[in-house]
């Protein structure tokens, strides 16, 4: 079936959207059932891992544009109905209670929006969306429909991130005015040098599309371009049109404990610089600096993200004071000491290391998640509560990450107006807030 012939499904989705509130109430009424009927879209990569954690529920539908890449997941759930187009799946099956979305970044928003408008609870992998406007709209629609949502930042359900928030909020390291976060990994040469074309250019070869892949559906709302294996699978993260780079990949995890512990909201400005900047691929390394205003009794905060390089070691710390995790992490700089943790908020500890040896943590004050991050979502659906990383939380968190991507493209300091969703000092950056969809696609 060609793309244009699918317009009927878009019309049916629009009709479903008109009744979204009513359908959402039905979905919530089903929360008392022992097992939920789960569908999944994008099951060849991280989605297969999420599915394993959801296997205790009824897996009733699986959707992927590449039947070869998704073969193992299809085989693991032989009774689930199979689809290539999520719109066909939503139109064909009224029995679906909730949907897992683990597709490439550029298709998260359109799929999540369609599912929420159809009254389905949604678990969407990080980063929530590909642009800032999409994050804002998904958070608004989640609130309007009342469905239970969760973004796939598994560290948010862990013990470590709770300790980070409890310690910071208890004033263990005093006032925090500065935070460094980093990911020392780089995608290079993923998506950059897998062929003979120069860095930051598209490949000149146009190999045939594999018979098992629907390339048109894989592109979704992104601008049309010929198929090439440098995009799918895996290496799409390196390309501006499809992925959010390391800022969306690891940054979404690493910013989570910072965002929660410090009650951050919208920054007032963001400043970026990057190496090897070009219009096609994410830079190999970058530094992004955010300024956040005071929040209640908490002072203003400067948050600096180091991508592809490690954050500098404060002169007060020795080489024996391990910062974060070898691949990345966070360093909170307080008026009364330092606190560091890993990529997902795990293994929090005070620095210098000598202070940790004599440290008595404050009594736990936050509820702990029983089970995995997916369990937190399932329990929220069944109990009529909110998941910890629902879109009201993960939407603004994703906006912050994606603001960093705009700043590193512009290479300068941008003032941010969160209400108008624009950059008052640089209008030429505004188009990156809301990207233009390919004809036939919309939120």
C-alpha positions, 0 to 999 in steps of 0.5 A, spaced: 500 500 500 503 506 498 503 512 502 498 516 499 493 511 499 493 511 507 490 518 507 484 514 509 487 512 516 489 519 517 482 521 516 480 515 521 485 518 526 482 525 526 475 522 528 478 518 533 481 524 536 475 528 536 473 523 541 479 523 545 477 525 552 471 519 552 476 514 549 481 516 554 476 515 560 475 508 557 482 506 557 482 509 565 476 505 566 480 498 564 485 500 569 482 495 574 484 489 569 489 484 571 493 485 564 493 490 559 493 489 552 500 492 549 502 494 542 509 496 540 511 501 535 519 500 533 521 493 536 528 492 533 532 496 537 531 498 544 524 497 543 525 489 544 528 490 551 522 494 553 518 489 550 521 484 555 520 488 561 512 488 558 512 481 557 507 480 563 502 483 560 498 481 553 502 483 547 497 484 542 500 488 536 507 489 534 509 494 528 515 495 525 517 498 518 523 493 517 521 486 518 528 483 518 530 488 523 524 486 528 524 479 526 527 477 533 521 481 537 516 478 532 518 471 533 518 472 541 511 474 541 508 470 535 500 471 537 501 478 536 498 481 530 503 484 525 503 491 522 508 496 518 504 502 519 502 504 526 496 508 523 493 501 520 494 498 527 490 503 531 485 503 526 484 495 526 485 494 533 480 497 538 483 492 544 489 496 545 490 499 552 497 502 551 502 503 546 510 502 547 514 507 542 521 506 540 522 508 533 527 513 531 527 520 534 524 524 528 517 519 528 516 519 536 511 525 536 507 523 530 506 516 533 505 518 540 500 524 538 496 519 534 496 514 540 494 519 545 488 522 541 486 514 540 485 514 548 492 509 549 496 510 554 503 511 552 510 509 553 515 513 549 523 512 548 527 518 550 528 523 547 521 524 547 521 528 541 525 531 535 524 538 536 521 543 542 514 544 539 513 537 539 515 536 546 510 542 548 504 539 544 505 532 547 505 534 554 499 539 553 495 533 549 497 528 555 494 533 560 488 534 555 486 526 554 488 524 561 492 518 558 498 515 563 505 517 559 512 515 561 518 517 557 524 512 557 529 514 562 530 508 566 534 512 571 528 516 573 525 509 577 532 508 580 534 509 587 540 513 585 536 519 583 532 519 589 538 520 593 540 525 589 534 529 590 533 528 597 541 530 599 540 536 594 533 538 597 536 537 604 542 542 603 547 536 604 552 540 599 549 547 601 546 552 595 547 549 588 549 555 583 553 551 578 552 544 575 557 540 570 554 534 566 558 530 560 558 524 556 565 523 553 562 518 548 562 520 541 558 517 535 564 518 530 564 515 525 557 512 526 553 516 520 559 520 518 565 516 515 561 509 513 562 510 506 567 515 501 563 521 502 566 527 506 564 528 513 557 532 514 555 530 507 550 525 504 552 519 501 552 519 493 551 512 493 543 510 492 543 502 493 536 499 493 531 499 499 531 492 502 525 488 500 523 488 508 523 495 509 518 500 508 523 506 507 517 511 506 514 510 512 521 510 516 522 517 513 515 519 516 515 526 517 522 527 515 524 530 508 525 525 503 532 522 501 534 516 498 535 510 502 542 508 505 544 503 510 548 509 513 541 511 516 538 505 518 539 501 523 542 505 528 546 510 525 540 515 524 542 518 531 548 522 528 543 526 522 540 532 524 533 530 520 532 524 524 536 524 531 537 529 536 545 527 537 548 525 544 544 531 547 538 527 546 541 520 547 545 521 553 543 528 555 536 526 556 538 521 562 544 525 565 539 531 565 534 528 569 537 528 576 539 535 575 532 537 573 529 533 578 533 535 584 534 542 582 526 543 580 529 546 574 524 549 569 525 553 563 532 557 562 533 564 560 538 563 555 543 557 552 549 558 549 553 553 545 559 551 541 561 545 537 566 542 532 565 540 525 559 543 525 555 542 518 547 542 516 547 534 516 550 531 522 551 532 529 558 535 531 563 530 534 564 534 540 560 541 543 559 545 549 553 548 551 551 552 557 544 554 560 542 559 565 536 558 569 533 563 574 532 562 581 526 558 583 523 559 590 529 559 595 533 556 590 539 560 587 540 561 579 544 555 576 549 555 570 548 548 567 554 546 562 554 540 558 560 537 555 559 532 549 564 528 546 569 531 552 569 530 559 568 536 564 574 539 567 576 537 574 575 542 579 582 544 582 579 542 589 578 535 587 584 530 587 585 525 581 583 520 586 576 523 587 572 519 581 567 524 577 561 521 575 562 514 571 567 513 565 562 514 560 559 520 563 555 523 569 554 530 573 557 534 578 553 538 582 558 544 585 555 546 592 557 552 597 558 546 602 561 541 597 560 537 591 556 531 589 557 527 583 553 521 580 553 517 574 549 517 567 542 515 570 543 518 577 546 512 579 551 511 585 551 518 588 557 520 592 560 526 596 566 529 594 572 529 596 571 522 597 573 523 605 567 526 606 563 520 603 566 516 609 563 520 614 557 522 611 550 520 614 544 520 609 538 524 610 532 519 611 529 517 605 523 522 603 521 520 596 517 513 594 521 508 591 519 504 585 518 497 585 520 494 579 523 497 573 521 503 569 516 500 565 513 497 571 512 504 574 508 506 568 504 499 568 502 500 575 500 508 574 495 505 569 492 500 573 492 504 579 489 511 576 496 515 578 501 518 574 508 515 572 514 518 575 517 521 568 510 522 565 510 527 559 508 533 564 515 532 567 519 529 561 516 534 556 520 540 559 526 536 560 526 534 553 525 541 551 531 543 555 535 538 551 533 540 544 534 547 546 542 545 547 541 542 540 539 549 537 544 553 541 550 548 538 547 549 531 547 557 532 554 557 535 552 563 540 548 565 546 540 565 545 535 568 549 529 564 550 522 566 551 518 559 553 511 562 553 512 565 545 517 559 544 522 563 540 529 567 541 528 574 542 535 576 540 536 571 534 530 570 530 534 566 525 534 560 530 526 560 531 525 555 525 529 550 529 523 550 534 518 547 530 521 543 524 517 543 517 514 536 516 513 532 509 507 533 506 502 528 508 504 528 515 502 533 521 501 532 529 
